[in-house]
Amino acid sequence: MHTYGTRAAICRGSNNYGPRQYPEKLIPLCVLNALAGDPIPVYGDGMQVRNWLFMEDFARAIDMVLLRGEPGDVYNVGGPDEEANLVLVHRLLELAGRDESLIEHVTDRPGHDRRYSLASDKVRALGWEPRVRLEEGLPLTVDWYRDNEWWWAPIRSGEYLDYYARQYGRRLGERS
């Protein structure tokens, strides 16, 4: 912004979720493992609390900042709901038609925060409000993954790693 004189602002979103999220994140990992009947890893006691933001709400916040925000400002965009990871996992299992026997508690990460949350006063002052609550967004997300195996199956199978190696493997070694 300072170097080239472009209008820019920063949007920091809380934990985003929704369709097409890469399966390494908690919600898609949980959903896909549940649909496949695979274990669902939960760090420690699972009582880490996260603020959840549906991806369409975050996209609308970014648009709002582009239209009405001040260049150079930073806008935190928090979701309307906080939930403990373990409670969220139980809800996702229910939506996927599975029981809690798939939950596998694993050693917590060192320094894992007990709570992530963002105050969104600044972006709300521009006129933004989240529209999608967890009780609406989670079923939409689970249904999307259930109905779009074509999208996630190559990722879970590792097929994309072969593609990546074929497309970029040699080229990455040719960098000058």
C-alpha positions as CSV (number, residue, x, y, z in Angstrom):
1,M,0.0,0.0,0.0
2,H,2.7,2.4,1.0
3,T,5.2,1.4,-1.8
4,Y,2.8,1.4,-4.7
5,G,0.0,3.6,-3.5
6,T,-2.7,0.9,-3.9
7,R,-5.8,0.9,-1.7
8,A,-5.5,-2.1,0.7
9,A,-6.8,-3.2,4.0
10,I,-6.4,-6.4,6.1
11,C,-9.3,-8.7,7.0
12,R,-8.6,-11.3,9.7
13,G,-11.3,-13.9,9.9
14,S,-11.9,-16.3,12.8
15,N,-12.2,-20.0,12.1
16,N,-13.8,-20.2,8.7
17,Y,-15.8,-23.3,7.6
18,G,-18.0,-24.3,4.7
19,P,-18.0,-26.2,1.4
20,R,-14.7,-26.7,-0.4
21,Q,-12.5,-26.3,2.7
22,Y,-9.4,-28.4,2.4
23,P,-9.7,-31.5,4.5
24,E,-6.8,-30.8,6.9
25,K,-9.0,-28.4,8.9
26,L,-11.2,-29.7,11.8
27,I,-14.7,-29.5,10.2
28,P,-14.0,-31.1,6.8
29,L,-11.6,-33.6,8.4
30,C,-14.3,-34.6,10.9
31,V,-17.0,-34.8,8.2
32,L,-15.0,-36.8,5.7
33,N,-13.7,-39.2,8.4
34,A,-17.3,-39.6,9.8
35,L,-18.7,-40.3,6.3
36,A,-16.0,-42.9,5.8
37,G,-16.3,-44.4,9.3
38,D,-12.7,-43.5,10.1
39,P,-11.4,-42.3,13.5
40,I,-11.7,-38.6,14.2
41,P,-8.7,-37.2,16.1
42,V,-9.5,-34.7,18.8
43,Y,-6.7,-32.9,20.5
44,G,-6.4,-33.4,24.3
45,D,-9.8,-33.0,26.1
46,G,-11.3,-31.3,23.1
47,M,-12.5,-28.3,25.1
48,Q,-10.6,-25.7,23.1
49,V,-13.1,-23.1,22.2
50,R,-13.2,-21.6,18.7
51,N,-15.2,-18.7,17.1
52,W,-16.8,-20.1,13.9
53,L,-17.4,-18.1,10.7
54,F,-19.2,-19.4,7.7
55,M,-17.2,-18.7,4.5
56,E,-20.0,-16.8,2.8
57,D,-20.1,-14.4,5.8
58,F,-16.4,-13.9,5.6
59,A,-16.6,-13.2,1.8
60,R,-19.3,-10.6,2.5
61,A,-17.1,-9.0,5.1
62,I,-14.2,-8.7,2.7
63,D,-16.5,-7.1,0.2
64,M,-17.8,-4.7,2.8
65,V,-14.2,-3.7,3.7
66,L,-13.4,-3.2,0.0
67,L,-16.4,-1.0,-0.5
68,R,-16.5,0.9,2.8
69,G,-13.3,0.3,4.7
70,E,-10.4,2.7,5.3
71,P,-7.2,1.9,3.4
72,G,-4.5,0.7,5.8
73,D,-7.0,-0.4,8.5
74,V,-7.2,-3.9,9.9
75,Y,-10.6,-5.5,10.3
76,N,-11.3,-8.5,12.5
77,V,-14.2,-10.7,11.3
78,G,-15.5,-13.0,14.0
79,G,-18.3,-15.4,13.6
80,P,-21.6,-15.4,15.5
81,D,-20.9,-18.6,17.5
82,E,-18.3,-20.0,19.8
83,E,-18.1,-23.7,20.4
84,A,-15.8,-26.2,22.0
85,N,-14.2,-28.5,19.5
86,L,-15.5,-31.6,21.2
87,V,-19.1,-30.3,21.2
88,L,-18.7,-29.4,17.5
89,V,-17.4,-32.9,16.7
90,H,-20.4,-34.5,18.4
91,R,-22.7,-32.3,16.3
92,L,-20.9,-33.2,13.1
93,L,-21.1,-36.9,13.9
94,E,-24.8,-36.6,14.5
95,L,-25.2,-34.8,11.1
96,A,-23.2,-37.5,9.4
97,G,-25.2,-40.3,11.0
98,R,-22.4,-41.6,13.1
99,D,-21.8,-42.1,16.8
100,E,-19.1,-40.9,19.2
101,S,-17.2,-44.2,19.0
102,L,-15.2,-42.7,16.1
103,I,-13.7,-40.0,18.4
104,E,-10.1,-40.7,19.2
105,H,-8.4,-38.3,21.7
106,V,-4.8,-37.6,20.7
107,T,-2.0,-35.8,22.5
108,D,-2.6,-32.1,22.4
109,R,-0.3,-29.8,20.5
110,P,2.2,-27.9,22.7
111,G,1.0,-24.4,23.4
112,H,-2.5,-25.1,21.9
113,D,-4.7,-22.1,22.7
114,R,-7.8,-22.8,24.8
115,R,-9.8,-20.1,23.0
116,Y,-9.7,-18.2,19.7
117,S,-12.1,-15.3,19.3
118,L,-12.2,-12.0,17.5
119,A,-14.0,-8.8,18.2
120,S,-15.7,-7.5,15.1
121,D,-16.8,-4.1,16.1
122,K,-14.8,-2.3,13.4
123,V,-16.3,-4.3,10.5
124,R,-19.7,-4.2,12.0
125,A,-19.5,-0.4,12.1
126,L,-19.3,-0.6,8.3
127,G,-22.7,-2.4,8.2
128,W,-21.6,-6.1,8.1
129,E,-23.3,-8.7,10.2
130,P,-22.9,-12.4,10.1
131,R,-25.9,-14.2,8.6
132,V,-25.2,-17.9,9.0
133,R,-25.2,-19.5,12.5
134,L,-23.6,-22.8,13.2
135,E,-26.9,-24.6,13.4
136,E,-27.6,-23.6,9.8
137,G,-24.0,-23.7,8.4
138,L,-23.0,-27.1,9.7
139,P,-25.8,-29.0,8.0
140,L,-25.1,-27.1,4.7
141,T,-21.4,-28.0,5.0
142,V,-22.0,-31.7,5.8
143,D,-24.5,-32.0,2.9
144,W,-22.0,-30.4,0.5
145,Y,-19.3,-32.9,1.4
146,R,-21.8,-35.8,1.2
147,D,-22.9,-34.7,-2.2
148,N,-19.5,-33.8,-3.7
149,E,-17.3,-36.8,-3.4
150,W,-15.8,-35.9,-6.9
151,W,-14.2,-32.9,-5.2
152,W,-12.7,-34.4,-2.1
153,A,-12.0,-38.0,-3.1
154,P,-8.8,-37.2,-5.1
155,I,-7.5,-35.3,-2.1
156,R,-8.2,-38.0,0.4
157,S,-6.8,-40.7,-1.9
158,G,-3.5,-38.8,-2.4
159,E,-4.1,-38.6,-6.1
160,Y,-3.2,-34.9,-6.1
161,L,0.3,-35.7,-4.8
162,D,1.0,-37.7,-8.0
163,Y,-0.4,-34.9,-10.1
164,Y,1.7,-32.4,-8.2
165,A,4.9,-34.5,-8.7
166,R,4.1,-34.9,-12.5
167,Q,3.4,-31.2,-13.0
168,Y,5.9,-29.5,-10.8
169,G,8.4,-32.0,-9.5
170,R,11.0,-31.6,-12.3
171,R,10.2,-27.9,-12.8
172,L,10.9,-27.2,-9.1
173,G,14.3,-28.7,-9.5
174,E,15.0,-26.5,-12.6
175,R,14.6,-23.2,-10.7
176,S,17.5,-20.9,-11.3
